Amino acid sequence: MKKIRLILLILLITPTLNAQFNFVDQWPSRFRIGSEGGISMVSFFGNPVTAKSHINTLGYTAGIYFQYSFNQILHPDSTSKSTLHFGLKSGVYFDSKGAITTPNSLIKAGLPPDSATTRIQMDYITIPVLITFSMGREGKVKFYETLGPYFSVLINQHTRRKEPDGATSGINNIGTYKRFDVGLSLGFGIEIPFKQKFYLNVEFRQNIGLFNINNTAFPNNAIVQTNSSNLLVGFSYRFGRKKPYKDK
């Protein structure tokens, strides 16, 4: 069944890759819509003990976004030498963050030993507001950067312990964490256009929490902040319009 769904998706997408603007009765809009997602390396920081005891683990992120270009969208045959492009990007993402403790990591942090491995998973709904900067000709491959704040709401939390004998147990401790998080996002990527309307992008994005998320989950009112390094793969579509934008 999964293979059939994949084949159907490919069949639906393939014809649209031939779509392009004719620049007679349809022009490209400054607006795009897209989706992107990928794996993340997530961890906590904020104080030396937590940074040593809670080590990196895998998470993920996925979402949909809208992007607006500040630059005039030019005909692909234009002789304009403009190669610098600015825009605004925002959307709604699902982020899985957290960290993991092991017997060795607890000992290195100077904490009482524990035979179990504990994974803390925190699920957020995140809205980034990013300024985009790219270099390259319109309709060509571009390298780009993104920078801006993000705003997150914690919607679920799960702490899972795995004993040496393989036995597992879990508990929801969402009340011991603060529900809101604000951070800074910085990304670097490459964008590949397909037939003027469609774009494939690959991006490395670093999200750094700026505020303490600890409520009562960690002792001594320890400051704990989130960190995630994300490898994203995305696909976007540029809307059309019936008239070109007026030259400024």
NUSE-996220 format. One record per residue (C-alpha): x, y, z. Coordinates in steps of 0.5 Angstrom, whole numbers, padded with zeros to 4 digits, always signed. Layout:
XYZ...
% end
This chain:
+0000+0000+0000+0006+0005+0002+0009+0003-0005+0002+0005-0009+0002+0011-0005+0009+0013-0007+0008+0012-0014+0001+0016-0014+0005+0022-0011+0010+0022-0016+0005+0021-0022+0001+0027-0019+0008+0031-0018+0011+0030-0025+0006+0033-0030+0007+0040-0026+0014+0040-0026+0013+0042-0034+0009+0048-0032+0012+0055-0033+0010+0062-0034+0009+0064-0041+0010+0072-0039+0004+0074-0044-0002+0072-0040+0001+0070-0033+0007+0073-0029+0011+0070-0023+0008+0073-0016+0013+0075-0011+0009+0070-0006+0011+0062-0005+0008+0057-0001+0012+0051+0001+0014+0045+0005+0020+0043+0008+0023+0038+0014+0028+0033+0016+0032+0030+0022+0035+0034+0028+0041+0034+0033+0038+0036+0039+0040+0038+0046+0040+0042+0052+0045+0048+0055+0044+0053+0060+0049+0051+0065+0055+0046+0066+0051+0040+0069+0046+0040+0064+0050+0041+0058+0054+0035+0061+0049+0030+0063+0044+0031+0058+0047+0029+0051+0045+0030+0044+0040+0026+0041+0036+0025+0034+0030+0030+0033+0026+0032+0027+0022+0038+0024+0017+0039+0019+0012+0045+0017+0009+0049+0011+0011+0056+0010+0010+0062+0006+0015+0066+0003+0015+0074+0000+0020+0077-0005+0022+0084-0004+0026+0084-0011+0022+0085-0017+0021+0078-0021+0024+0079-0028+0023+0075-0034+0029+0069-0035+0031+0072-0041+0032+0079-0037+0039+0082-0038+0039+0085-0031+0045+0084-0027+0042+0084-0020+0044+0078-0017+0042+0080-0009+0035+0078-0007+0032+0079+0000+0025+0076+0002+0021+0074+0008+0019+0067+0010+0015+0065+0016+0011+0058+0017+0008+0053+0022+0013+0048+0024+0012+0041+0028+0019+0041+0032+0021+0035+0036+0027+0037+0041+0030+0034+0048+0036+0031+0050+0038+0024+0053+0042+0022+0059+0046+0015+0060+0050+0012+0066+0056+0015+0063+0054+0022+0062+0051+0023+0069+0058+0020+0072+0062+0026+0068+0057+0031+0070+0058+0029+0077+0051+0027+0079+0049+0020+0082+0049+0014+0077+0043+0011+0074+0043+0005+0070+0038+0007+0066+0038+0011+0059+0033+0017+0060+0030+0020+0054+0027+0027+0054+0022+0029+0048+0019+0035+0048+0014+0037+0042+0013+0044+0040+0009+0048+0035+0014+0053+0032+0013+0060+0028+0019+0063+0025+0020+0070+0022+0026+0070+0018+0029+0075+0013+0032+0071+0007+0038+0073+0003+0040+0070-0003+0045+0071-0009+0044+0069-0016+0041+0070-0022+0033+0069-0023+0031+0062-0025+0038+0060-0023+0041+0056-0017+0042+0061-0011+0045+0060-0005+0042+0063+0001+0042+0065+0008+0036+0066+0013+0036+0070+0020+0031+0071+0025+0027+0070+0031+0022+0064+0032+0016+0063+0037+0015+0056+0040+0009+0053+0044+0010+0046+0048+0004+0042+0046+0007+0035+0049+0013+0032+0053+0015+0025+0054+0020+0022+0059+0022+0015+0057+0027+0011+0061+0030+0004+0058+0033-0001+0063+0039-0005+0062+0035-0011+0061+0031-0008+0056+0025-0006+0060+0022+0001+0059+0017+0006+0062+0015+0013+0061+0011+0019+0064+0009+0026+0062+0012+0031+0065+0009+0037+0061+0007+0041+0067+0015+0042+0070+0017+0046+0063+0015+0053+0061+0010+0052+0055+0013+0058+0051+0020+0058+0048+0023+0064+0044+0030+0063+0040+0034+0065+0034+0034+0062+0028+0040+0062+0023+0040+0058+0016+0045+0057+0010+0042+0053+0004+0042+0052-0004+0036+0053-0008+0035+0050-0015+0029+0052-0019+0025+0048-0024+0021+0051-0030+0020+0057-0026+0015+0056-0022+0018+0050-0017+0024+0050-0013+0028+0045-0009+0032+0047-0003+0037+0044+0002+0038+0048+0008+0042+0047+0015+0039+0051+0020+0041+0052+0027+0035+0054+0032+0038+0057+0039+0033+0058+0045+0034+0064+0048+0030+0063+0055+0030+0058+0061+0025+0053+0059+0026+0050+0066+0020+0050+0071+0021+0045+0076+0024+0039+0072+0031+0041+0074+0033+0042+0081+0036+0049+0084+0032+0053+0079+0037+0051+0074+0037+0055+0067+0036+0050+0061+0035+0052+0054+0034+0048+0048+0038+0047+0042+0037+0044+0035+0041+0043+0029+0037+0041+0023+0038+0039+0016+0032+0041+0012+0030+0039+0005+0024+0043+0002+0020+0044-0004+0016+0050-0006+0011+0053-0011+0011+0060-0014+0004+0063-0015+0002+0067-0021-0001+0073-0023-0004+0076-0029+0000+0083-0030+0007+0084-0029+0009+0088-0023+0010+0096-0024+0018+0098-0025+0020+0102-0020
% end
